[in-house]
Amino acid sequence: MILTGLALLLLVLLGTPLFAVIAASALLAFSRADVDLTVVVIEVYRLAEMPVLLAIPLFTFAGYLLAESRAPQRLVRITNALLGWLPGGLAAVVLVVCALFTAFTGASGITIVALGALLYPALMQAGYPERFSLGLITTSGSIGLLFAPSLPLILYGVVAQQLNIGQPVSIGDLFIAGILPGILIILLLAVWGLWQRRGHDIPLARFSAREALAAVRVAAWELPLPVIVLGGIYSGFFAVSEAAAVTALYVLIVEVIIHREIRLADLPKVMRESMVLVGAILIVLGMSLASTNYLLDAEIPVKLFAYIREHVHDAVGFLLLLSLFLLLLGMMLDIFSALVIMVPLILPIAVGYGIHPIHLGIIFLATMEIGYLLPPIGMNLFIASYRLNRPVLEVFRSVLPFIAILIVAALVITYWPWLSLGLLGYR
Amino acid sequence: MPTRRLPPALARLIHIVTWIENGLLIALLALMVSLAGAQILLRNLFDVSILDVDQLLRLLVLWVALLGAVAASREGKHIRVDVISRWFPARVRAGTQALTDIFTIGVCLVLAWQAVRFIRAEAGVTAFGTLPGWIAELILPVAFALIALRYSLLLAHHVRQSLGREEIP
């Protein structure tokens, strides 16, 4: 059993698609337990029995449409008009724009591709040091994961709902829980941006009401979008999947028919590309439904909890261990696979230590998010290096202070549950 | 994925399969977006909800996800951890890729076979409304078989690359 485990691990490290390795481990485990192997396929078929999942293809499609249109430019213009005149304003603009954009597109690197080449020269032009600008753009590719309707938040809710842990984990609650921690991350990074200005004589831009109005007018069609999505979900008017459907239709109409920035002939390409991402995520989810089923049958989380309990006595120690583990995990695994593979193991243990499942989800994402900036996987490093034509090592050096700030933020989020749960009225 | 080294008849067949995969994926996503939109309009404006549409939408998620996974196989875009092979010399890397291709093909064939058994066991069951279960479930064996097919094509390339008979892009 240990030998098969090692062989599977080797296959993972050699670059075997994760879904195949997870499927193989589920097949092996069930065959050892003398369970009919159709169970694996039956679990995959359960993808058709979860109503929330509908939100994933629809939001992804909408995100790809937005990325393909000139919405990113309009978003930059309006944010710049509203915030650009503040000291450290442009850095804040980058953070807010990227966070909003990532929330809608999922942290799959699209943010850096769509916005990086636009914002990077702007930062340098405004007098920010080159290293800071590079680091800021690279980091901004994944902040915003905590804001609705980000895919990882939805996926965490989906996985957590499969586990029957006794407390409900609604995706709407997760969306609310992410607000304050998400703002904390942006604020800390914005303060760092402000600090960069010391000693440099960066002229302040002036606020222009005329430009602000013009920017609002240009973006008039996209502005209602966050209101529809967030307002709709937070007020309970829409279920999450309904908000996704409205978003997809709305974006489709605005970008294809009203702005005409995506030609009808290009639409199939955008549809297909967005569904490649959806397929890659959901097939891993499908397989891990099977492996999770086995884990629960074999009571592995319970045994694991009993084992850890012997060595770690309180929640404080457990959370520290968890932070370290998630940081390491984030270096190896992308956030989607990490969610579907590890949450079934970690969540029951965390609940055993009295940690609220919603709080755990926010901890999970806030910590895993740092992995985007760490080698060897560090997706943002490679995308920024590619997009901005800078060596990966230079990009990595530029993000070091940002990594430190994100770690501080993740620790605050971990040890201050109120930040995640306060708005929900728990505790 | 280049098919120019394949026999023309096979290359043509794969071309047609690719076209069908793409067409179906795009058509089903379009159907999903329109149905989901229509359902909301009906529910909020007329307070009507069509039960079968909800179930159809859920089924569409499965179909779109699996067809998307097939497309991801074609483009090598599956989620994977690529930490070691990145540092290998190009031909060695092609060799280890061939190895992981074989593994993936094997797993997908087992899954396709189990899916066929699943459908047989469910013969006569209806999925919802009047839709027979086997139609709803058909995508499972088909998708796994197609993923195996895609990885077989990749395997052919990787083997040739590792033997030095094909340039490595």
Chai-1 contact restraints between the chains, C-beta under 6 A:
chainA,res_idxA,chainB,res_idxB,connection_type,confidence,min_distance_angstrom,max_distance_angstrom,comment,restraint_id
A,L11,B,F103,contact,1.0,0.0,6.0,A-B,restraint_1
A,V12,B,V81,contact,1.0,0.0,6.0,A-B,restraint_2
A,L13,B,V83,contact,1.0,0.0,6.0,A-B,restraint_3
A,L13,B,I84,contact,1.0,0.0,6.0,A-B,restraint_4
A,L14,B,S85,contact,1.0,0.0,6.0,A-B,restraint_5
A,L14,B,T96,contact,1.0,0.0,6.0,A-B,restraint_6
A,L14,B,T100,contact,1.0,0.0,6.0,A-B,restraint_7
A,G15,B,R80,contact,1.0,0.0,6.0,A-B,restraint_8
A,G15,B,D82,contact,1.0,0.0,6.0,A-B,restraint_9
A,G15,B,S85,contact,1.0,0.0,6.0,A-B,restraint_10
A,G15,B,T100,contact,1.0,0.0,6.0,A-B,restraint_11
A,T16,B,T100,contact,1.0,0.0,6.0,A-B,restraint_12
A,T16,B,F103,contact,1.0,0.0,6.0,A-B,restraint_13
A,P17,B,H78,contact,1.0,0.0,6.0,A-B,restraint_14
A,P17,B,R80,contact,1.0,0.0,6.0,A-B,restraint_15
A,P17,B,T104,contact,1.0,0.0,6.0,A-B,restraint_16
A,L18,B,I79,contact,1.0,0.0,6.0,A-B,restraint_17
A,L18,B,R80,contact,1.0,0.0,6.0,A-B,restraint_18
A,A20,B,T104,contact,1.0,0.0,6.0,A-B,restraint_19
A,A20,B,V107,contact,1.0,0.0,6.0,A-B,restraint_20
A,A23,B,V107,contact,1.0,0.0,6.0,A-B,restraint_21
A,A24,B,V107,contact,1.0,0.0,6.0,A-B,restraint_22
A,L37,B,Q114,contact,1.0,0.0,6.0,A-B,restraint_23
A,T38,B,Q114,contact,1.0,0.0,6.0,A-B,restraint_24
A,T38,B,R117,contact,1.0,0.0,6.0,A-B,restraint_25
A,T38,B,F118,contact,1.0,0.0,6.0,A-B,restraint_26
A,V41,B,Q114,contact,1.0,0.0,6.0,A-B,restraint_27
A,V41,B,A115,contact,1.0,0.0,6.0,A-B,restraint_28
A,V41,B,F118,contact,1.0,0.0,6.0,A-B,restraint_29
A,V41,B,L140,contact,1.0,0.0,6.0,A-B,restraint_30
A,L47,B,L62,contact,1.0,0.0,6.0,A-B,restraint_31
A,L47,B,A65,contact,1.0,0.0,6.0,A-B,restraint_32
A,A48,B,R58,contact,1.0,0.0,6.0,A-B,restraint_33
A,A48,B,L59,contact,1.0,0.0,6.0,A-B,restraint_34
A,A48,B,L62,contact,1.0,0.0,6.0,A-B,restraint_35
A,L53,B,V61,contact,1.0,0.0,6.0,A-B,restraint_36
A,L54,B,L57,contact,1.0,0.0,6.0,A-B,restraint_37
A,L54,B,V61,contact,1.0,0.0,6.0,A-B,restraint_38
A,P57,B,V64,contact,1.0,0.0,6.0,A-B,restraint_39
A,E242,B,I40,contact,1.0,0.0,6.0,A-B,restraint_40
A,A245,B,A36,contact,1.0,0.0,6.0,A-B,restraint_41
A,A245,B,G37,contact,1.0,0.0,6.0,A-B,restraint_42
A,A245,B,I40,contact,1.0,0.0,6.0,A-B,restraint_43
A,A248,B,V33,contact,1.0,0.0,6.0,A-B,restraint_44
A,L249,B,G37,contact,1.0,0.0,6.0,A-B,restraint_45
A,P268,B,I26,contact,1.0,0.0,6.0,A-B,restraint_46
A,M271,B,I26,contact,1.0,0.0,6.0,A-B,restraint_47
A,M271,B,L29,contact,1.0,0.0,6.0,A-B,restraint_48
A,R272,B,N22,contact,1.0,0.0,6.0,A-B,restraint_49
A,M275,B,L25,contact,1.0,0.0,6.0,A-B,restraint_50
A,M275,B,L29,contact,1.0,0.0,6.0,A-B,restraint_51
A,M275,B,V64,contact,1.0,0.0,6.0,A-B,restraint_52
A,M275,B,G68,contact,1.0,0.0,6.0,A-B,restraint_53
A,V276,B,G68,contact,1.0,0.0,6.0,A-B,restraint_54
A,V276,B,A71,contact,1.0,0.0,6.0,A-B,restraint_55
A,V276,B,A72,contact,1.0,0.0,6.0,A-B,restraint_56
A,V276,B,K77,contact,1.0,0.0,6.0,A-B,restraint_57
A,V278,B,G68,contact,1.0,0.0,6.0,A-B,restraint_58
A,G279,B,A65,contact,1.0,0.0,6.0,A-B,restraint_59
A,G279,B,G68,contact,1.0,0.0,6.0,A-B,restraint_60
A,G279,B,A69,contact,1.0,0.0,6.0,A-B,restraint_61
A,G279,B,A72,contact,1.0,0.0,6.0,A-B,restraint_62
A,A280,B,A72,contact,1.0,0.0,6.0,A-B,restraint_63
A,A280,B,K77,contact,1.0,0.0,6.0,A-B,restraint_64
A,A280,B,H78,contact,1.0,0.0,6.0,A-B,restraint_65
A,A280,B,I79,contact,1.0,0.0,6.0,A-B,restraint_66
A,L282,B,A65,contact,1.0,0.0,6.0,A-B,restraint_67
A,I283,B,A69,contact,1.0,0.0,6.0,A-B,restraint_68
A,V284,B,I79,contact,1.0,0.0,6.0,A-B,restraint_69
A,D334,B,I79,contact,1.0,0.0,6.0,A-B,restraint_70
A,S337,B,I79,contact,1.0,0.0,6.0,A-B,restraint_71
A,P376,B,V83,contact,1.0,0.0,6.0,A-B,restraint_72
